Amino acid sequence: MPRHPRIDAWSGGRWQWLWWLVCAGALAVSGTSAFGQLVIDPDAEQQAAEDVIPGEAVDAPEPSEDAVVESIPAPETTLSAEEIRQEIDRAVEARLDGIPRPRYIPATDLVPPRGLLLYKENPRSGDFPFAVALGGYMQLRWLEFARGATTWTDSRGIVRPINNINTFNLNRFLISFTGHVVDERLIYNFAFFGTSDAGARSGVVPIGMAGWKFSEAATLGAGVTQVPGSREWLAASPWNIGVDRSMANTFFRPGFSPGVAALGSVLDNTVHYQAGAWNAIDGGTSGVFRRGTSMAWAGNTWWEPLSPFGFGYGDMEQHDEAAIRLGTSGVYDHTYILNGIGNGTNSNPEDTIVRLSDGTALGLPNALGPNSQVEQYRYHLATIDAGWKYRGWAANVEYYFRTLDGFKGTGTFLRSSTFDHGGLGYLSWCFVPRTCEVYARSSVVTGPYGTGQEYGGGFNWYVNQSRQGRFTLEALTMNRNPAQNILYPYRAGYTGTAIQTQFMVAF
């Protein structure tokens, strides 16, 4: 039979065949640009076409017209142009599915965001065990303080001024990298933390830990971490009910330090714990040059008997069932006076100086009497706490008991020990579920050198019904405040009113 009728019938199909080969290559190339910085096998497109077109058709030189005609299958077995395109799409997609793609893991009602998962190995392909996720937060704050007095007098009899404050700041920022390496149980968390509150001299400090996760019940690690001295202290800054933690917590709590710690959850994840040993209650400043060899020992545990409490003090998630949390913590340290911390210039800005109940720093000359200087002391702290959440309502309380004794130094001390105690309370109502919340707060510190208190409240707006974006407006009145830290509105001895607004973004 003559061949020319067949050529006339399929000559257009021949060019369609060649056209779709070109389109297949262009489609695979365009797929690489659609995934940003992903690295794609340069032979992926070629292999995808080979998966669809058998033999050496892709690599072969262009055939003659007769050869093309002879190679064209019979009409009853030929793929249509649309089917060829679909097969090529599926082949390319199958190739790309094996390439890890960055994806974001946001917060849930029970756990904070994991962040942008940049890479995680594919166990099925035998990749080297490794994962890394990028996360962090930023806190933008405006603080105005209107003084209610012009001076205050410390325990040494020195009269100090009380100043008005009006400032915008990048109050906190943190960039973290978390994941595992070599084995999924070998986990790490490394971060850079800083503030602009001290101006151009503001430091950025490294924090984080690496450890081995045996199970949900036990992880053992080491690094620079919070010393777990109270419930509010362990709540990360983005999840505070207000702009910042309370005056009482700032006064009593420890800070950051290098150390080792164990943490986990037992009894069906209803009992949680953290415990370990650290260089000091604020041991991140002196490093290997620190004085003495004693360690700070600390532990914190809490029980959630009814349902998971979630993170944060408020109930913007609107618990359908009541959630209760009961906890306690304890810290012991035999430590030297650490000078130069708490000013944000050469130490972690979260570190705080141990103070007497009137706000006088314990390490200042004459703090415990004329011609005296404390160089070493023992620090004992115990706390108890309770929290409740239900249908947008939440209440949280914590009480602190602190003893300072074992004073060593020069001169005669008027006291052999001091005992201070105090507490905090929060009451909140998320009246528009997951969006608008009001709260009241108060805390008090009392001891042999005086009593300070604060009270106030504020409003939270959660952007797009998420804790990861929050605007806060808050007003606090304080009287003879004994706490001080540059990240907080507290200045030792101050009396007056602080108005704060913040925008917190966590990612």
Buried (B, 14 or more C-beta within 10 A) or exposed (E): EEEEEEBEEBEEBBEBBEEBBEBBBEBBEEBBEEEEEBEBEEEBBBBBBBBBBEEEBBEEEEEEEEEBBEEBEEEEEBBEBEEBBEBBBEBBEEBBEEEBEBEEEEBEEEEBBBBBBBEBBEEEEEEEBBBBBBBBBBBBBBBBBEBEEEEBEBBBEEEBEBEEBEEEBBBBBBBBBBBBBEEBEBBBBBBBBBBBBBEEEBBEBEBBBBBEBEEEBBBBBBBBBBBBBBBBBBBEBBBBBBBBBBBBBBBBBBBBBBBBBBBBBEEEEBBBBBBBBBBBBBBBBBEEEBEEEBBBBBBBBBBBEBBBBBBBBBBBBBBEEEBBBBBBBBBBBBBBBBEEBBBBBEBBBBBBBBBBBBBBBBBBBBBBBEEBBBEBBBBBBBBBBBBBBBBBBBBBBBBBBBBBEBBEBEBEBEBEBBBBBBBBBBBBBBEEBBBBBBBBBBBBBBBBBBBBBBBBBBBBBBBEEBBBBBBBBBBBBBBBBBBBBBBBBBBBBBBBBBBBBBBBBBB
